[in-house]
Amino acid sequence: MYGRLITPEIEELIAARDFSTIREVILEFEPVELADLVSDLREENRVVVFRLLPKDVAAETFSYCERDTQQELLHDMAREEVGALLNDMSPDDRTQLFEDLPGNVVSELINSLNPEERSIALALLNWPEDSVGRLMTPDYVIIKKHWTVQQALDHIRNYGKHSETLNYLYVTEHGTLIDDIHIREILLSQADVLISDIMDEKVESLLATDDQETAVKAFRRLDRFALPVVDIDKKLLGIITLDDVLDIAEEQATEEMQRFGAVEALDDPYIDVPIIELIRKRATWLVVLFLGGFLTATAMSAFEATIEGAVILALFLPLIISSGGNSGSQAATLIVRALALGEVSLSDWWRIMRREIGVGFVLGLLLGVLGFARIMIGETIQGHYNPLVTPVVAVVISISLIGIVMAGTIAGSMLPLLMKRLGFDPAASSAPFVATFSDVTGIVIYFTIATLLLRGILL
Amino acid sequence: MYGRLITPEIEELIAARDFSTIREVILEFEPVELADLVSDLREENRVVVFRLLPKDVAAETFSYCERDTQQELLHDMAREEVGALLNDMSPDDRTQLFEDLPGNVVSELINSLNPEERSIALALLNWPEDSVGRLMTPDYVIIKKHWTVQQALDHIRNYGKHSETLNYLYVTEHGTLIDDIHIREILLSQADVLISDIMDEKVESLLATDDQETAVKAFRRLDRFALPVVDIDKKLLGIITLDDVLDIAEEQATEEMQRFGAVEALDDPYIDVPIIELIRKRATWLVVLFLGGFLTATAMSAFEATIEGAVILALFLPLIISSGGNSGSQAATLIVRALALGEVSLSDWWRIMRREIGVGFVLGLLLGVLGFARIMIGETIQGHYNPLVTPVVAVVISISLIGIVMAGTIAGSMLPLLMKRLGFDPAASSAPFVATFSDVTGIVIYFTIATLLLRGILL
């Protein structure tokens, strides 16, 4: 937002090669604002601004840039500039950047790091993709239990500069994590108190091999800003901080919603995804649903005689089957979200089923009554009312609606649970998937009831 | 999770009135775990456990409990216990609790507070609902610019105990906020450095009258753990912390998804919402969509002669119109989410439209080709192939699919933007809404093409 306002000025200053004024202007901004500003500049000017930033500000600004901007910058910078920048980035941000780059580019970039940062980068990249290990940073402060609060404060002052967070200090013994101490405890204690006196020996930690979803859940449950990461022997390996977990959580929410809309998860913001990619991500599900949809034609053809005998039934078909799809989407939405938030679990299936049968019946009845009234009145107004046919058709539609809406709510609520049971993402039982499923059941229910009730009247 | 494991033991100990053992056991747990544990106990036992907790632990545990459990506990406690508990809660958590209670209960509870907490509670409740003011806490640490780092540390040690966070310290002059200082700066500076030397006089703040969505966006943009809240004159009123904002963000994501599934936002977790409420929240949209769906019957009746002449067209109707609904849901999902994340804005509408026309054409062509092949092969295998009719029907379906899928993607992408333009939530253009809209256009497109191409053949 700051970017767009001063972008023209910066571009002008660059054209005028007035670098000292630029430096003055940009140092007024925070890294997060600079990232905005840089991304609004023309590509050839971005590197110029980066070169004017102090090293640590440059690295932080770079972390806030969008992936695309980052990759363009890396491409435009000289080799030694790239090395310096990556050396100054925090290891967790750097790992996340590497994950999105092709393997050969990553190897080259890792070679540009200094030996110390290179071994950190390699250690982090050795953990499986989507594991907590990839999110860790090895920058944290360790204190010892026999120290006083004053010693801890002195230690922080001398060695805390590169720590990703000073919110928590970690107490280790021979490398094993034995406690985490909130900086608050240190700040509120007298200088001569021993660390062992404020320890509670209760520490929540994550395993480096845990998947990142576990980390999101742990942060949500524990309300922490940082959590330590250990190996199976409780050795402290690193910490992960809330900001990285928030990014992961937001990505997960987006993927969940996209999958629920029957789109494969996009890797980039919508507007940046190339059209061909956008097509590919949508084509798969659309084709699957389309081929599945041929079942509706198969179901319909079983009732061809009924339709030929009573074309009026076909007129109400889209209305009726879409009511099943709509009520199914509603149920699926509620259950998918409740599963994602951990509000319901698989073992609740019977409780959910009972609720949805009740809800489906009432909603179906409501639409049934409305449908009956609407058809009786509509046909009368249009002068199509036929005392032998119209009431029966209206009854067929009402009863079908009850059945179809119930089928929709049951399918919509149970399919996400079934998906989860089978090890898939519940959101894969998307609204369109539930709707297509409801279409087929809807056709069978509607025409079966019609065939039974209209026999001898229209058929 | 801890709760379920030891719940039976606690229940037994309560029955045996062995309160000292209970106290020992429960003090092993963190407040967040205690909240889990308490909610798993039988209602009459919950208060017993609460009475055994130290006052501050009780207040923190209470904050972590679900709303229902909180309300039951308040109901079961003696009046003075309630007062003590509420006095010890942090003001922001207390305000959020009050927001969900009926007005008369709130007045009674506020009267149970001590005078100091009462005036804080009243001040917070005076801000409009959903405003930043309601989320503030007045518990923060103020420092002065002429102090040294050591003076600041001493001040924190003496007065920081009740501060909601010690991550940021606020520098004020006559009540006006002039800077925020990260505790990191204090911890890393030498003891004799002046606060004014580490000040950068850059401070991001929120207005108490801003709505909570603004707060969520500011936290997302600035990557902060806490932000100060000021009035229009820059006077510091309070701070809001990331944990409260996260709760709001999660609520918003849930509401967005529910609205997108054509359900009015639920006030409580799915499984806790009474069935009657669940029906009410779903009935509104279902009825609106149902009544809107009658337009499909109207559209169909315009083509009654076409359907009577060529019942085969009706067989493929559900398949064809649902393809429009599915591609529309996909487009709407992507745009609603991109709007929520701020990836696209209204001014991008033409760029989005162009992309979606391209995507829609390719996807429609794909389904068209598949549909053509499937019908030609299917009718041949079933022995229904008619050299005069089948190829023409297949062509009608293919061309219709291109038109319908394009109509679906355009409607799905533009409706959320239109909603936003009109001041509604973009998620209100839900998947079922887009699908119903596509049904009507789909019917018109399909039968219009059919009437034109089949004239003289079947009609």
Interface residues (C-beta under 8 A of the other chain):
Chain A: E28 E30 V32 Y64 L153 I156 R157 G160 K161 L166 N167 I183 R184 L187 L188 S189 Q190 K202 E204 R220 R221 L222 D223 F225 L242 D243 L246 E250 A253 T254 M257 Q258 F260 G261 A262 V263 L266 P269 Y270 I271 I275 L278 I279 R282 A283 W285 L286 V287 L289 F290 L291 G293 F294 T296 A297 M300 S301 E304 I307 E308 V311 A314 L315 F316 L317 P318 L319 I321 S322 S323 G325 N326 S327 S329 Q330 A332 T333 L334 I335 V336 R337 A338 L341 E343 V344 D348 R351 I352 R355 G358 V359 V362 L363 L366 L367 L370 G371 R374 G378 V405 S430 A431 P432 A435 T436 D439 I443
Chain B: E28 E30 V32 Y64 L153 I156 R157 G160 K161 L166 N167 I183 R184 L187 L188 S189 Q190 K202 E204 R221 L222 D223 F225 L242 D243 L246 E250 A253 T254 M257 Q258 F260 G261 A262 V263 L266 P269 Y270 I271 I275 L278 I279 R282 A283 W285 L286 V287 L289 F290 L291 G293 F294 T296 A297 M300 S301 E304 I307 E308 V311 A314 L315 F316 L317 P318 L319 I321 S322 S323 G325 N326 S327 S329 Q330 A332 T333 L334 I335 V336 R337 A338 L341 E343 V344 D348 R351 I352 R355 G358 V359 V362 L363 L366 L367 L370 G371 R374 G378 V405 S430 A431 P432 A435 T436 D439 I443
